[in-house]
Amino acid sequence: MIFSKTIRCNGMLFGPFNAFSQRRWKKPVVSAQTRLETRTKDLKLDKLMAHINKRKTILDIHQLMSQRKRGPFVSVQLMSRWRNIVGLNVGMGAFLHKYPHVFELFEHPFRRNLCCKLTQRMRSLIDEEEKVVKEYEPELVQKVKKLLMMSRNGTLHVHALRLIRRELGLPEDFRDSILSRYAKDFRLVDLEIVELVDRNESLAKAEVEKWREKEYIDKWLSEFETSYAFPINFPTGFKIERGYREKLKNWQRLPYLKPYESKEVLRVRTCGGTERFEKRAVGIIHELLSLTVEKMLEVDRLAHFRKDFAIEVNVRELLLKHPGIFYICTKGSTQTVFLREAYSKGCLAMPNPMYVVRRKMLDLILLGCRNTRSMEDLEEIKEERTVSVFRTDGGGKIDGDWVIPILESYDQNAFRSPRETDDSKQPFDGCESGRIPSVCFKDDSS
């Protein structure tokens, strides 16, 4: 039997069970929040995200306006109730005045209250985006098929797809226009579950694999170096600690189960399975971001794919562990992850047609209150060249639509004649022009 001995020295006890003598050094825990606060920031992507948040707010306001059945305009008094819905920190009126190229404010001719509608340029860009979505419908079908091929059982929840609908470029009614329409590719098992009918092995090639082939051919690298590697692009000012390069080199060579391989998922508890399992999760998130329009996605919405993609790790910690592949931006109310290799100087390196339209929207929004003099000149021309069309019921009373603007759409740099636009042929409500022309009140007898 072993007896422990306690020694008294200067009134203090020292022994094996004394708290003063048995303090053990513990390694500090590095949490995801600590990594997020101490990460190297990418100022260009942060600035881009701040602009994208403005565009999201404007599109949310447009969606609320389109739900109104009374017409293309809404009173500003009613729109002020949407402030908390769209997440504005300023008043609705002040926000609308900041973007005169997007919102057109006018006084209602009868009620005399302030109303708002989208400008012709903003409406044309929204229509252009819808047109691009219809033209590239086959590519959207392939995106959904590739997502289903990455899933564990070939199924996905429709709600998860609905959450990233805009990021993927899917139409608002994608459940009816794509999932139900292409019955040979998809089958709705339940109201909220879609299943892949048949795998297409020609699509089972990740975007990172195309990059590996290019690196292997162009740079004459060995297959051992490029078979499982990812493109690494650290932000400016990133400090590489001692031993980090060697760890990264070993991680790049580590084999893993690729996203479209239909083998049994590697378990975490197997020998060396933790790092290989995490690398597989990196490959799936990398491919998911590659399928989006702007190569970005909200971190919270990735959690809805964890079960279907068999990702049993903390997604945010995984993204922060690989700053050369992903970048988490904290601008706005949510955290957004960017695919670093897809961006160069704050712009998409390889733009697609849908991104081009959204970039035009962003440029129009960023104009702010600049170049508004051309808009005032346009309003003067519209007032001078407005024609009144009377339709009477025999008693001299005005009936139906009675004002037709002959210059509805315009270009910012050059004004087109009335013969060059088709909008002049379409009658419209008198509230559209924002005021009642004085020519409409002339005497009928004359």
MARPALO-501416 format. One record per residue (C-alpha): residue number from 1; x, y, z; residue in three letters. Coordinates in Angstrom, 3 decimals, padded with zeros to 6 digits. Layout:
REM MARPALO-501416
<NUM <X Y Z> "ALA">
...
//
This chain:
REM MARPALO-501416
<1 <000.000 000.000 000.000> "MET">
<2 <001.247 003.453 -000.955> "ILE">
<3 <000.617 006.331 001.433> "PHE">
<4 <000.679 009.908 000.299> "SER">
<5 <002.483 012.386 002.515> "LYS">
<6 <001.319 015.947 003.065> "THR">
<7 <003.918 018.602 003.930> "ILE">
<8 <003.079 021.808 005.769> "ARG">
<9 <005.253 024.779 004.889> "CYS">
<10 <004.564 028.373 006.041> "ASN">
<11 <000.993 027.501 006.831> "GLY">
<12 <000.250 025.971 003.353> "MET">
<13 <-000.351 022.324 002.533> "LEU">
<14 <001.446 020.650 -000.372> "PHE">
<15 <000.419 017.179 -001.524> "GLY">
<16 <-000.784 015.115 -004.492> "PRO">
<17 <-004.412 016.226 -004.027> "PHE">
<18 <-003.740 019.886 -003.340> "ASN">
<19 <-005.092 022.308 -005.937> "ALA">
<20 <-002.047 024.588 -005.601> "PHE">
<21 <000.449 021.853 -006.482> "SER">
<22 <-001.603 019.891 -009.049> "GLN">
<23 <-002.228 022.511 -011.701> "ARG">
<24 <-001.929 021.019 -015.176> "ARG">
<25 <-001.204 022.978 -018.349> "TRP">
<26 <-004.043 022.724 -020.842> "LYS">
<27 <-003.801 023.529 -024.517> "LYS">
<28 <-006.020 026.536 -025.351> "PRO">
<29 <-009.120 025.606 -027.301> "VAL">
<30 <-009.342 027.343 -030.681> "VAL">
<31 <-013.049 027.663 -031.427> "SER">
<32 <-014.668 028.572 -034.727> "ALA">
<33 <-015.546 032.017 -033.380> "GLN">
<34 <-011.888 032.630 -032.458> "THR">
<35 <-010.763 031.555 -035.926> "ARG">
<36 <-013.383 033.810 -037.471> "LEU">
<37 <-012.257 036.871 -035.506> "GLU">
<38 <-008.531 036.315 -036.100> "THR">
<39 <-008.726 035.367 -039.789> "ARG">
<40 <-007.045 037.448 -042.500> "THR">
<41 <-009.740 039.567 -044.120> "LYS">
<42 <-010.181 039.999 -047.857> "ASP">
<43 <-011.211 043.637 -048.242> "LEU">
<44 <-012.272 043.274 -051.877> "LYS">
<45 <-014.680 040.421 -051.167> "LEU">
<46 <-015.993 042.248 -048.092> "ASP">
<47 <-016.700 045.328 -050.196> "LYS">
<48 <-018.358 043.209 -052.882> "LEU">
<49 <-020.573 041.536 -050.281> "MET">
<50 <-021.705 044.925 -048.959> "ALA">
<51 <-022.843 045.866 -052.468> "HIS">
<52 <-024.561 042.510 -053.001> "ILE">
<53 <-026.514 043.008 -049.772> "ASN">
<54 <-027.917 046.242 -051.224> "LYS">
<55 <-028.998 044.380 -054.339> "ARG">
<56 <-030.663 041.688 -052.242> "LYS">
<57 <-032.604 044.325 -050.317> "THR">
<58 <-033.788 045.987 -053.529> "ILE">
<59 <-034.866 042.675 -055.043> "LEU">
<60 <-036.747 041.816 -051.845> "ASP">
<61 <-038.574 045.132 -052.105> "ILE">
<62 <-039.388 044.360 -055.750> "HIS">
<63 <-040.808 040.985 -054.739> "GLN">
<64 <-043.072 042.617 -052.175> "LEU">
<65 <-044.163 045.210 -054.735> "MET">
<66 <-044.961 042.545 -057.325> "SER">
<67 <-047.303 040.828 -054.871> "GLN">
<68 <-049.576 043.869 -054.916> "ARG">
<69 <-052.460 043.417 -057.363> "LYS">
<70 <-053.450 047.057 -057.751> "ARG">
<71 <-050.721 048.021 -060.180> "GLY">
<72 <-046.982 048.442 -060.793> "PRO">
<73 <-046.673 051.142 -058.119> "PHE">
<74 <-047.035 051.150 -054.321> "VAL">
<75 <-047.477 054.036 -051.920> "SER">
<76 <-044.424 054.898 -049.867> "VAL">
<77 <-046.584 054.912 -046.731> "GLN">
<78 <-047.360 051.247 -047.275> "LEU">
<79 <-043.739 050.431 -048.137> "MET">
<80 <-042.603 051.898 -044.810> "SER">
<81 <-044.186 048.862 -043.122> "ARG">
<82 <-041.728 046.590 -044.966> "TRP">
<83 <-038.703 048.066 -043.228> "ARG">
<84 <-038.289 045.224 -040.744> "ASN">
<85 <-039.162 042.595 -043.354> "ILE">
<86 <-036.297 043.546 -045.680> "VAL">
<87 <-033.968 044.448 -042.786> "GLY">
<88 <-033.399 048.165 -043.340> "LEU">
<89 <-031.494 050.278 -040.814> "ASN">
<90 <-032.817 053.535 -042.272> "VAL">
<91 <-036.263 054.770 -043.175> "GLY">
<92 <-037.871 053.459 -046.332> "MET">
<93 <-038.229 056.928 -047.825> "GLY">
<94 <-034.550 057.733 -047.298> "ALA">
<95 <-033.559 054.400 -048.836> "PHE">
<96 <-035.684 054.970 -051.951> "LEU">
<97 <-034.235 058.457 -052.476> "HIS">
<98 <-030.694 057.028 -052.449> "LYS">
<99 <-031.292 055.030 -055.662> "TYR">
<100 <-033.100 057.193 -058.232> "PRO">
<101 <-031.911 054.926 -061.076> "HIS">
<102 <-033.789 052.016 -059.473> "VAL">
<103 <-036.868 053.581 -057.852> "PHE">
<104 <-039.044 056.264 -059.402> "GLU">
<105 <-041.008 058.411 -056.949> "LEU">
<106 <-044.054 060.378 -058.085> "PHE">
<107 <-047.208 061.919 -056.707> "GLU">
<108 <-050.451 060.041 -057.303> "HIS">
<109 <-052.657 062.203 -059.562> "PRO">
<110 <-055.865 061.563 -057.601> "PHE">
<111 <-054.917 060.578 -054.046> "ARG">
<112 <-052.018 063.047 -053.948> "ARG">
<113 <-049.814 060.713 -051.936> "ASN">
<114 <-046.220 059.735 -052.720> "LEU">
<115 <-045.913 056.515 -054.717> "CYS">
<116 <-043.002 054.428 -055.943> "CYS">
<117 <-042.313 052.101 -058.853> "LYS">
<118 <-039.257 050.585 -060.497> "LEU">
<119 <-037.576 052.494 -063.284> "THR">
<120 <-037.678 051.224 -066.830> "GLN">
<121 <-033.981 050.286 -066.777> "ARG">
<122 <-034.333 048.193 -063.627> "MET">
<123 <-037.445 046.454 -064.961> "ARG">
<124 <-035.646 045.642 -068.205> "SER">
<125 <-032.755 044.043 -066.296> "LEU">
<126 <-035.159 041.920 -064.241> "ILE">
<127 <-036.897 040.807 -067.447> "ASP">
<128 <-033.516 040.062 -068.998> "GLU">
<129 <-032.585 037.806 -066.090> "GLU">
<130 <-035.852 035.880 -066.442> "GLU">
<131 <-035.148 035.498 -070.168> "LYS">
<132 <-031.661 034.108 -069.480> "VAL">
<133 <-033.126 031.612 -066.980> "VAL">
<134 <-035.485 030.285 -069.670> "LYS">
<135 <-032.746 030.098 -072.305> "GLU">
<136 <-030.367 028.152 -070.058> "TYR">
<137 <-032.942 025.718 -068.710> "GLU">
<138 <-031.013 022.592 -069.907> "PRO">
<139 <-027.953 023.747 -067.922> "GLU">
<140 <-030.127 024.230 -064.839> "LEU">
<141 <-031.433 020.687 -065.195> "VAL">
<142 <-027.851 019.438 -065.258> "GLN">
<143 <-027.082 021.390 -062.079> "LYS">
<144 <-029.907 019.699 -060.201> "VAL">
<145 <-028.833 016.295 -061.539> "LYS">
<146 <-025.268 016.842 -060.362> "LYS">
<147 <-026.514 017.801 -056.891> "LEU">
<148 <-028.572 014.616 -056.734> "LEU">
<149 <-025.587 012.566 -057.909> "MET">
<150 <-023.514 013.959 -055.035> "MET">
<151 <-026.113 012.983 -052.436> "SER">
<152 <-025.804 009.741 -050.531> "ARG">
<153 <-029.074 008.120 -051.692> "ASN">
<154 <-029.719 010.133 -054.843> "GLY">
<155 <-032.376 012.225 -053.072> "THR">
<156 <-032.618 015.811 -051.870> "LEU">
<157 <-035.163 017.842 -049.967> "HIS">
<158 <-036.999 020.340 -052.158> "VAL">
<159 <-036.908 022.821 -049.291> "HIS">
<160 <-033.089 022.770 -049.346> "ALA">
<161 <-033.103 023.490 -053.086> "LEU">
<162 <-035.635 026.266 -052.545> "ARG">
<163 <-033.309 027.956 -050.053> "LEU">
<164 <-030.499 028.219 -052.634> "ILE">
<165 <-032.801 028.740 -055.619> "ARG">
<166 <-031.479 032.169 -056.478> "ARG">
<167 <-027.855 031.151 -055.923> "GLU">
<168 <-028.283 028.260 -058.391> "LEU">
<169 <-030.196 030.442 -060.852> "GLY">
<170 <-033.353 028.324 -060.703> "LEU">
<171 <-036.720 029.924 -061.527> "PRO">
<172 <-039.149 030.655 -058.736> "GLU">
<173 <-041.479 027.863 -059.854> "ASP">
<174 <-038.675 025.313 -060.365> "PHE">
<175 <-040.715 022.569 -058.695> "ARG">
<176 <-043.262 022.678 -061.513> "ASP">
<177 <-041.151 023.996 -064.378> "SER">
<178 <-038.146 021.700 -063.875> "ILE">
<179 <-038.709 018.900 -061.357> "LEU">
<180 <-042.201 017.942 -062.553> "SER">
<181 <-041.618 018.736 -066.212> "ARG">
<182 <-038.502 016.570 -066.662> "TYR">
<183 <-040.028 013.300 -065.478> "ALA">
<184 <-037.333 011.232 -067.202> "LYS">
<185 <-034.670 012.799 -064.984> "ASP">
<186 <-036.446 013.472 -061.681> "PHE">
<187 <-039.156 011.807 -059.629> "ARG">
<188 <-040.995 013.419 -056.745> "LEU">
<189 <-041.108 010.703 -054.104> "VAL">
<190 <-042.870 012.971 -051.657> "ASP">
<191 <-044.084 016.516 -051.708> "LEU">
<192 <-040.720 017.656 -050.376> "GLU">
<193 <-038.287 014.970 -051.659> "ILE">
<194 <-036.937 014.662 -055.199> "VAL">
<195 <-035.116 011.560 -056.446> "GLU">
<196 <-032.772 011.047 -059.379> "LEU">
<197 <-034.159 008.591 -061.936> "VAL">
<198 <-030.937 007.681 -063.748> "ASP">
<199 <-027.291 008.637 -063.253> "ARG">
<200 <-025.441 010.303 -066.098> "ASN">
<201 <-021.769 009.403 -065.766> "GLU">
<202 <-020.786 012.060 -068.286> "SER">
<203 <-021.731 014.657 -065.641> "LEU">
<204 <-019.778 012.909 -062.867> "ALA">
<205 <-016.760 015.171 -063.190> "LYS">
<206 <-016.105 017.877 -060.637> "ALA">
<207 <-014.868 021.342 -061.571> "GLU">
<208 <-011.718 020.855 -059.518> "VAL">
<209 <-010.864 017.786 -061.605> "GLU">
<210 <-010.877 019.946 -064.739> "LYS">
<211 <-008.424 022.270 -062.994> "TRP">
<212 <-006.217 019.307 -062.082> "ARG">
<213 <-006.047 018.173 -065.696> "GLU">
<214 <-005.046 021.669 -066.783> "LYS">
<215 <-002.357 021.876 -064.104> "GLU">
<216 <-001.055 018.435 -065.048> "TYR">
<217 <-000.799 019.309 -068.755> "ILE">
<218 <000.257 022.971 -068.646> "ASP">
<219 <002.721 022.894 -065.731> "LYS">
<220 <004.055 019.357 -066.267> "TRP">
<221 <003.428 018.407 -062.667> "LEU">
<222 <003.487 014.801 -061.530> "SER">
<223 <000.251 012.902 -061.163> "GLU">
<224 <001.111 012.253 -057.515> "PHE">
<225 <001.058 016.017 -056.848> "GLU">
<226 <-002.169 016.806 -058.737> "THR">
<227 <-004.445 013.775 -058.305> "SER">
<228 <-006.093 015.053 -055.116> "TYR">
<229 <-004.953 018.687 -054.969> "ALA">
<230 <-007.073 021.833 -054.694> "PHE">
<231 <-006.226 025.334 -055.978> "PRO">
<232 <-004.879 027.436 -053.114> "ILE">
<233 <-005.158 031.228 -053.125> "ASN">
<234 <-004.403 032.941 -049.827> "PHE">
<235 <-005.671 036.482 -049.184> "PRO">
<236 <-003.272 039.414 -049.148> "THR">
<237 <-001.452 039.679 -045.817> "GLY">
<238 <-001.933 036.019 -044.844> "PHE">
<239 <000.839 034.936 -042.479> "LYS">
<240 <002.156 031.425 -043.059> "ILE">
<241 <003.260 029.915 -039.776> "GLU">
<242 <006.177 027.569 -039.343> "ARG">
<243 <005.409 024.049 -040.535> "GLY">
<244 <002.201 025.118 -042.305> "TYR">
<245 <003.603 024.563 -045.804> "ARG">
<246 <004.553 020.983 -045.013> "GLU">
<247 <001.129 020.235 -043.531> "LYS">
<248 <-000.568 021.749 -046.560> "LEU">
<249 <001.603 019.738 -048.943> "LYS">
<250 <000.744 016.485 -047.163> "ASN">
<251 <-002.960 017.412 -047.168> "TRP">
<252 <-002.884 018.079 -050.920> "GLN">
<253 <-001.505 014.573 -051.537> "ARG">
<254 <-004.024 012.888 -049.232> "LEU">
<255 <-006.457 010.653 -051.209> "PRO">
<256 <-010.156 011.020 -050.545> "TYR">
<257 <-013.528 009.903 -051.853> "LEU">
<258 <-014.475 012.312 -054.637> "LYS">
<259 <-017.960 013.919 -054.728> "PRO">
<260 <-019.424 011.849 -057.572> "TYR">
<261 <-017.945 008.489 -056.597> "GLU">
<262 <-020.800 006.173 -055.656> "SER">
<263 <-018.817 004.056 -053.211> "LYS">
<264 <-019.557 003.569 -049.545> "GLU">
<265 <-018.883 006.700 -047.548> "VAL">
<266 <-015.673 006.559 -045.534> "LEU">
<267 <-016.252 006.395 -041.804> "ARG">
<268 <-014.599 008.865 -039.483> "VAL">
<269 <-013.497 006.235 -036.971> "ARG">
<270 <-011.476 004.191 -039.467> "THR">
<271 <-007.684 004.474 -039.699> "CYS">
<272 <-006.858 007.908 -041.098> "GLY">
<273 <-010.537 008.449 -041.749> "GLY">
<274 <-010.865 011.835 -040.044> "THR">
<275 <-008.675 013.793 -042.445> "GLU">
<276 <-009.931 011.907 -045.487> "ARG">
<277 <-013.530 012.446 -044.414> "PHE">
<278 <-012.919 016.169 -043.957> "GLU">
<279 <-011.253 016.369 -047.361> "LYS">
<280 <-014.273 014.689 -048.920> "ARG">
<281 <-016.482 017.335 -047.280> "ALA">
<282 <-014.201 020.047 -048.711> "VAL">
<283 <-014.633 018.510 -052.164> "GLY">
<284 <-018.429 018.448 -051.874> "ILE">
<285 <-018.670 022.065 -050.682> "ILE">
<286 <-016.203 023.110 -053.388> "HIS">
<287 <-018.357 021.486 -056.070> "GLU">
<288 <-021.566 022.932 -054.610> "LEU">
<289 <-020.110 026.446 -054.723> "LEU">
<290 <-018.884 025.834 -058.274> "SER">
<291 <-022.475 025.124 -059.363> "LEU">
<292 <-023.765 028.467 -058.067> "THR">
<293 <-024.037 031.540 -060.283> "VAL">
<294 <-021.781 033.823 -058.225> "GLU">
<295 <-019.698 031.090 -056.513> "LYS">
<296 <-020.996 032.082 -053.086> "MET">
<297 <-023.523 030.758 -050.590> "LEU">
<298 <-024.766 031.503 -047.092> "GLU">
<299 <-023.097 029.287 -044.496> "VAL">
<300 <-026.347 028.591 -042.631> "ASP">
<301 <-027.945 027.143 -045.757> "ARG">
<302 <-025.153 024.617 -046.171> "LEU">
<303 <-026.412 022.934 -043.008> "ALA">
<304 <-029.552 021.813 -044.866> "HIS">
<305 <-027.394 019.557 -047.076> "PHE">
<306 <-025.367 017.888 -044.308> "ARG">
<307 <-027.600 014.854 -043.986> "LYS">
<308 <-028.130 014.310 -047.708> "ASP">
<309 <-024.414 014.730 -048.496> "PHE">
<310 <-023.293 012.788 -045.389> "ALA">
<311 <-021.212 015.662 -044.013> "ILE">
<312 <-020.809 014.882 -040.309> "GLU">
<313 <-018.445 017.715 -039.437> "VAL">
<314 <-018.853 021.299 -038.282> "ASN">
<315 <-019.181 023.140 -041.592> "VAL">
<316 <-018.023 026.551 -040.348> "ARG">
<317 <-014.925 025.125 -038.651> "GLU">
<318 <-014.116 023.185 -041.823> "LEU">
<319 <-014.344 026.319 -043.970> "LEU">
<320 <-012.132 028.303 -041.572> "LEU">
<321 <-009.477 025.567 -041.574> "LYS">
<322 <-008.923 026.113 -045.318> "HIS">
<323 <-008.494 029.879 -045.884> "PRO">
<324 <-006.806 029.276 -049.228> "GLY">
<325 <-009.923 027.617 -050.666> "ILE">
<326 <-012.838 029.337 -048.913> "PHE">
<327 <-013.444 032.773 -047.457> "TYR">
<328 <-016.201 033.545 -044.949> "ILE">
<329 <-017.524 037.098 -045.175> "CYS">
<330 <-019.385 038.522 -042.173> "THR">
<331 <-020.870 041.567 -043.912> "LYS">
<332 <-024.609 041.776 -043.373> "GLY">
<333 <-026.833 039.781 -041.078> "SER">
<334 <-025.559 036.382 -042.256> "THR">
<335 <-022.189 034.784 -042.972> "GLN">
<336 <-021.421 034.036 -046.612> "THR">
<337 <-018.742 031.720 -047.978> "VAL">
<338 <-016.909 032.564 -051.223> "PHE">
<339 <-014.939 030.234 -053.462> "LEU">
<340 <-011.615 032.068 -053.510> "ARG">
<341 <-010.281 030.685 -056.792> "GLU">
<342 <-013.352 031.949 -058.679> "ALA">
<343 <-012.682 035.634 -057.910> "TYR">
<344 <-009.998 037.970 -059.153> "SER">
<345 <-009.842 041.609 -057.971> "LYS">
<346 <-013.384 041.477 -056.629> "GLY">
<347 <-014.945 040.134 -059.844> "CYS">
<348 <-015.774 036.677 -061.136> "LEU">
<349 <-012.851 035.361 -063.178> "ALA">
<350 <-015.062 033.362 -065.579> "MET">
<351 <-018.440 035.153 -065.773> "PRO">
<352 <-021.598 033.428 -066.983> "ASN">
<353 <-024.630 035.069 -068.692> "PRO">
<354 <-026.689 035.198 -065.514> "MET">
<355 <-023.825 036.770 -063.581> "TYR">
<356 <-023.453 039.412 -066.293> "VAL">
<357 <-027.082 040.496 -065.862> "VAL">
<358 <-026.746 040.635 -062.083> "ARG">
<359 <-023.572 042.656 -062.450> "ARG">
<360 <-025.489 045.158 -064.581> "LYS">
<361 <-028.027 045.458 -061.768> "MET">
<362 <-025.215 046.040 -059.309> "LEU">
<363 <-023.657 048.741 -061.486> "ASP">
<364 <-027.026 050.474 -061.797> "LEU">
<365 <-027.499 050.394 -058.031> "ILE">
<366 <-023.987 051.702 -057.364> "LEU">
<367 <-024.696 054.772 -059.493> "LEU">
<368 <-026.603 056.117 -056.520> "GLY">
<369 <-027.602 059.726 -057.141> "CYS">
<370 <-025.022 060.261 -059.879> "ARG">
<371 <-025.968 060.969 -063.511> "ASN">
<372 <-029.469 062.015 -062.498> "THR">
<373 <-029.382 065.087 -064.730> "ARG">
<374 <-030.020 062.915 -067.795> "SER">
<375 <-033.133 061.550 -066.083> "MET">
<376 <-034.457 065.081 -065.494> "GLU">
<377 <-033.874 065.943 -069.152> "ASP">
<378 <-035.778 062.824 -070.110> "LEU">
<379 <-038.767 063.829 -067.982> "GLU">
<380 <-038.892 067.203 -069.762> "GLU">
<381 <-038.861 065.489 -073.145> "ILE">
<382 <-041.634 063.099 -072.060> "LYS">
<383 <-043.804 066.037 -070.941> "GLU">
<384 <-043.284 067.899 -074.232> "GLU">
<385 <-043.952 064.838 -076.407> "ARG">
<386 <-046.987 063.402 -074.629> "THR">
<387 <-050.122 062.889 -076.699> "VAL">
<388 <-053.589 062.792 -075.158> "SER">
<389 <-056.102 060.354 -076.579> "VAL">
<390 <-059.750 060.950 -075.701> "PHE">
<391 <-062.441 058.313 -075.705> "ARG">
<392 <-065.827 059.773 -074.786> "THR">
<393 <-069.142 058.128 -074.102> "ASP">
<394 <-071.102 060.761 -076.008> "GLY">
<395 <-071.508 063.128 -073.077> "GLY">
<396 <-068.027 064.582 -073.210> "GLY">
<397 <-066.733 062.459 -070.334> "LYS">
<398 <-063.381 060.737 -070.450> "ILE">
<399 <-063.665 056.953 -070.424> "ASP">
<400 <-060.990 054.263 -070.078> "GLY">
<401 <-057.269 054.764 -070.715> "ASP">
<402 <-056.711 058.284 -071.944> "TRP">
<403 <-053.009 059.049 -071.742> "VAL">
<404 <-050.377 057.382 -073.912> "ILE">
<405 <-046.697 058.272 -073.431> "PRO">
<406 <-044.817 058.129 -076.705> "ILE">
<407 <-041.417 057.753 -075.038> "LEU">
<408 <-041.432 055.030 -072.384> "GLU">
<409 <-038.087 053.249 -072.623> "SER">
<410 <-034.801 055.026 -073.104> "TYR">
<411 <-031.062 054.621 -073.122> "ASP">
<412 <-028.938 056.570 -070.690> "GLN">
<413 <-026.501 057.788 -073.343> "ASN">
<414 <-028.852 058.487 -076.245> "ALA">
<415 <-032.589 059.098 -076.435> "PHE">
<416 <-034.423 057.106 -079.038> "ARG">
<417 <-037.226 058.403 -081.186> "SER">
<418 <-040.805 057.221 -080.636> "PRO">
<419 <-040.645 055.067 -083.752> "ARG">
<420 <-037.713 053.077 -082.354> "GLU">
<421 <-039.607 051.847 -079.302> "THR">
<422 <-042.542 049.474 -079.059> "ASP">
<423 <-043.671 050.767 -075.672> "ASP">
<424 <-045.300 053.783 -077.340> "SER">
<425 <-047.958 051.518 -078.782> "LYS">
<426 <-049.071 050.210 -075.399> "GLN">
<427 <-051.768 052.200 -073.555> "PRO">
<428 <-051.249 052.629 -069.868> "PHE">
<429 <-052.860 053.992 -066.754> "ASP">
<430 <-052.703 057.723 -066.169> "GLY">
<431 <-050.861 057.141 -062.889> "CYS">
<432 <-047.879 055.776 -064.811> "GLU">
<433 <-046.529 059.164 -065.836> "SER">
<434 <-046.649 060.533 -062.307> "GLY">
<435 <-048.762 063.592 -063.210> "ARG">
<436 <-051.735 064.532 -065.400> "ILE">
<437 <-050.609 066.558 -068.439> "PRO">
<438 <-052.261 069.952 -068.792> "SER">
<439 <-053.293 069.138 -072.360> "VAL">
<440 <-055.872 066.712 -070.973> "CYS">
<441 <-057.925 069.530 -069.417> "PHE">
<442 <-058.573 071.549 -072.565> "LYS">
<443 <-062.133 072.403 -073.480> "ASP">
<444 <-064.026 069.714 -075.461> "ASP">
<445 <-065.827 072.297 -077.578> "SER">
<446 <-062.524 073.499 -079.000> "SER">
//
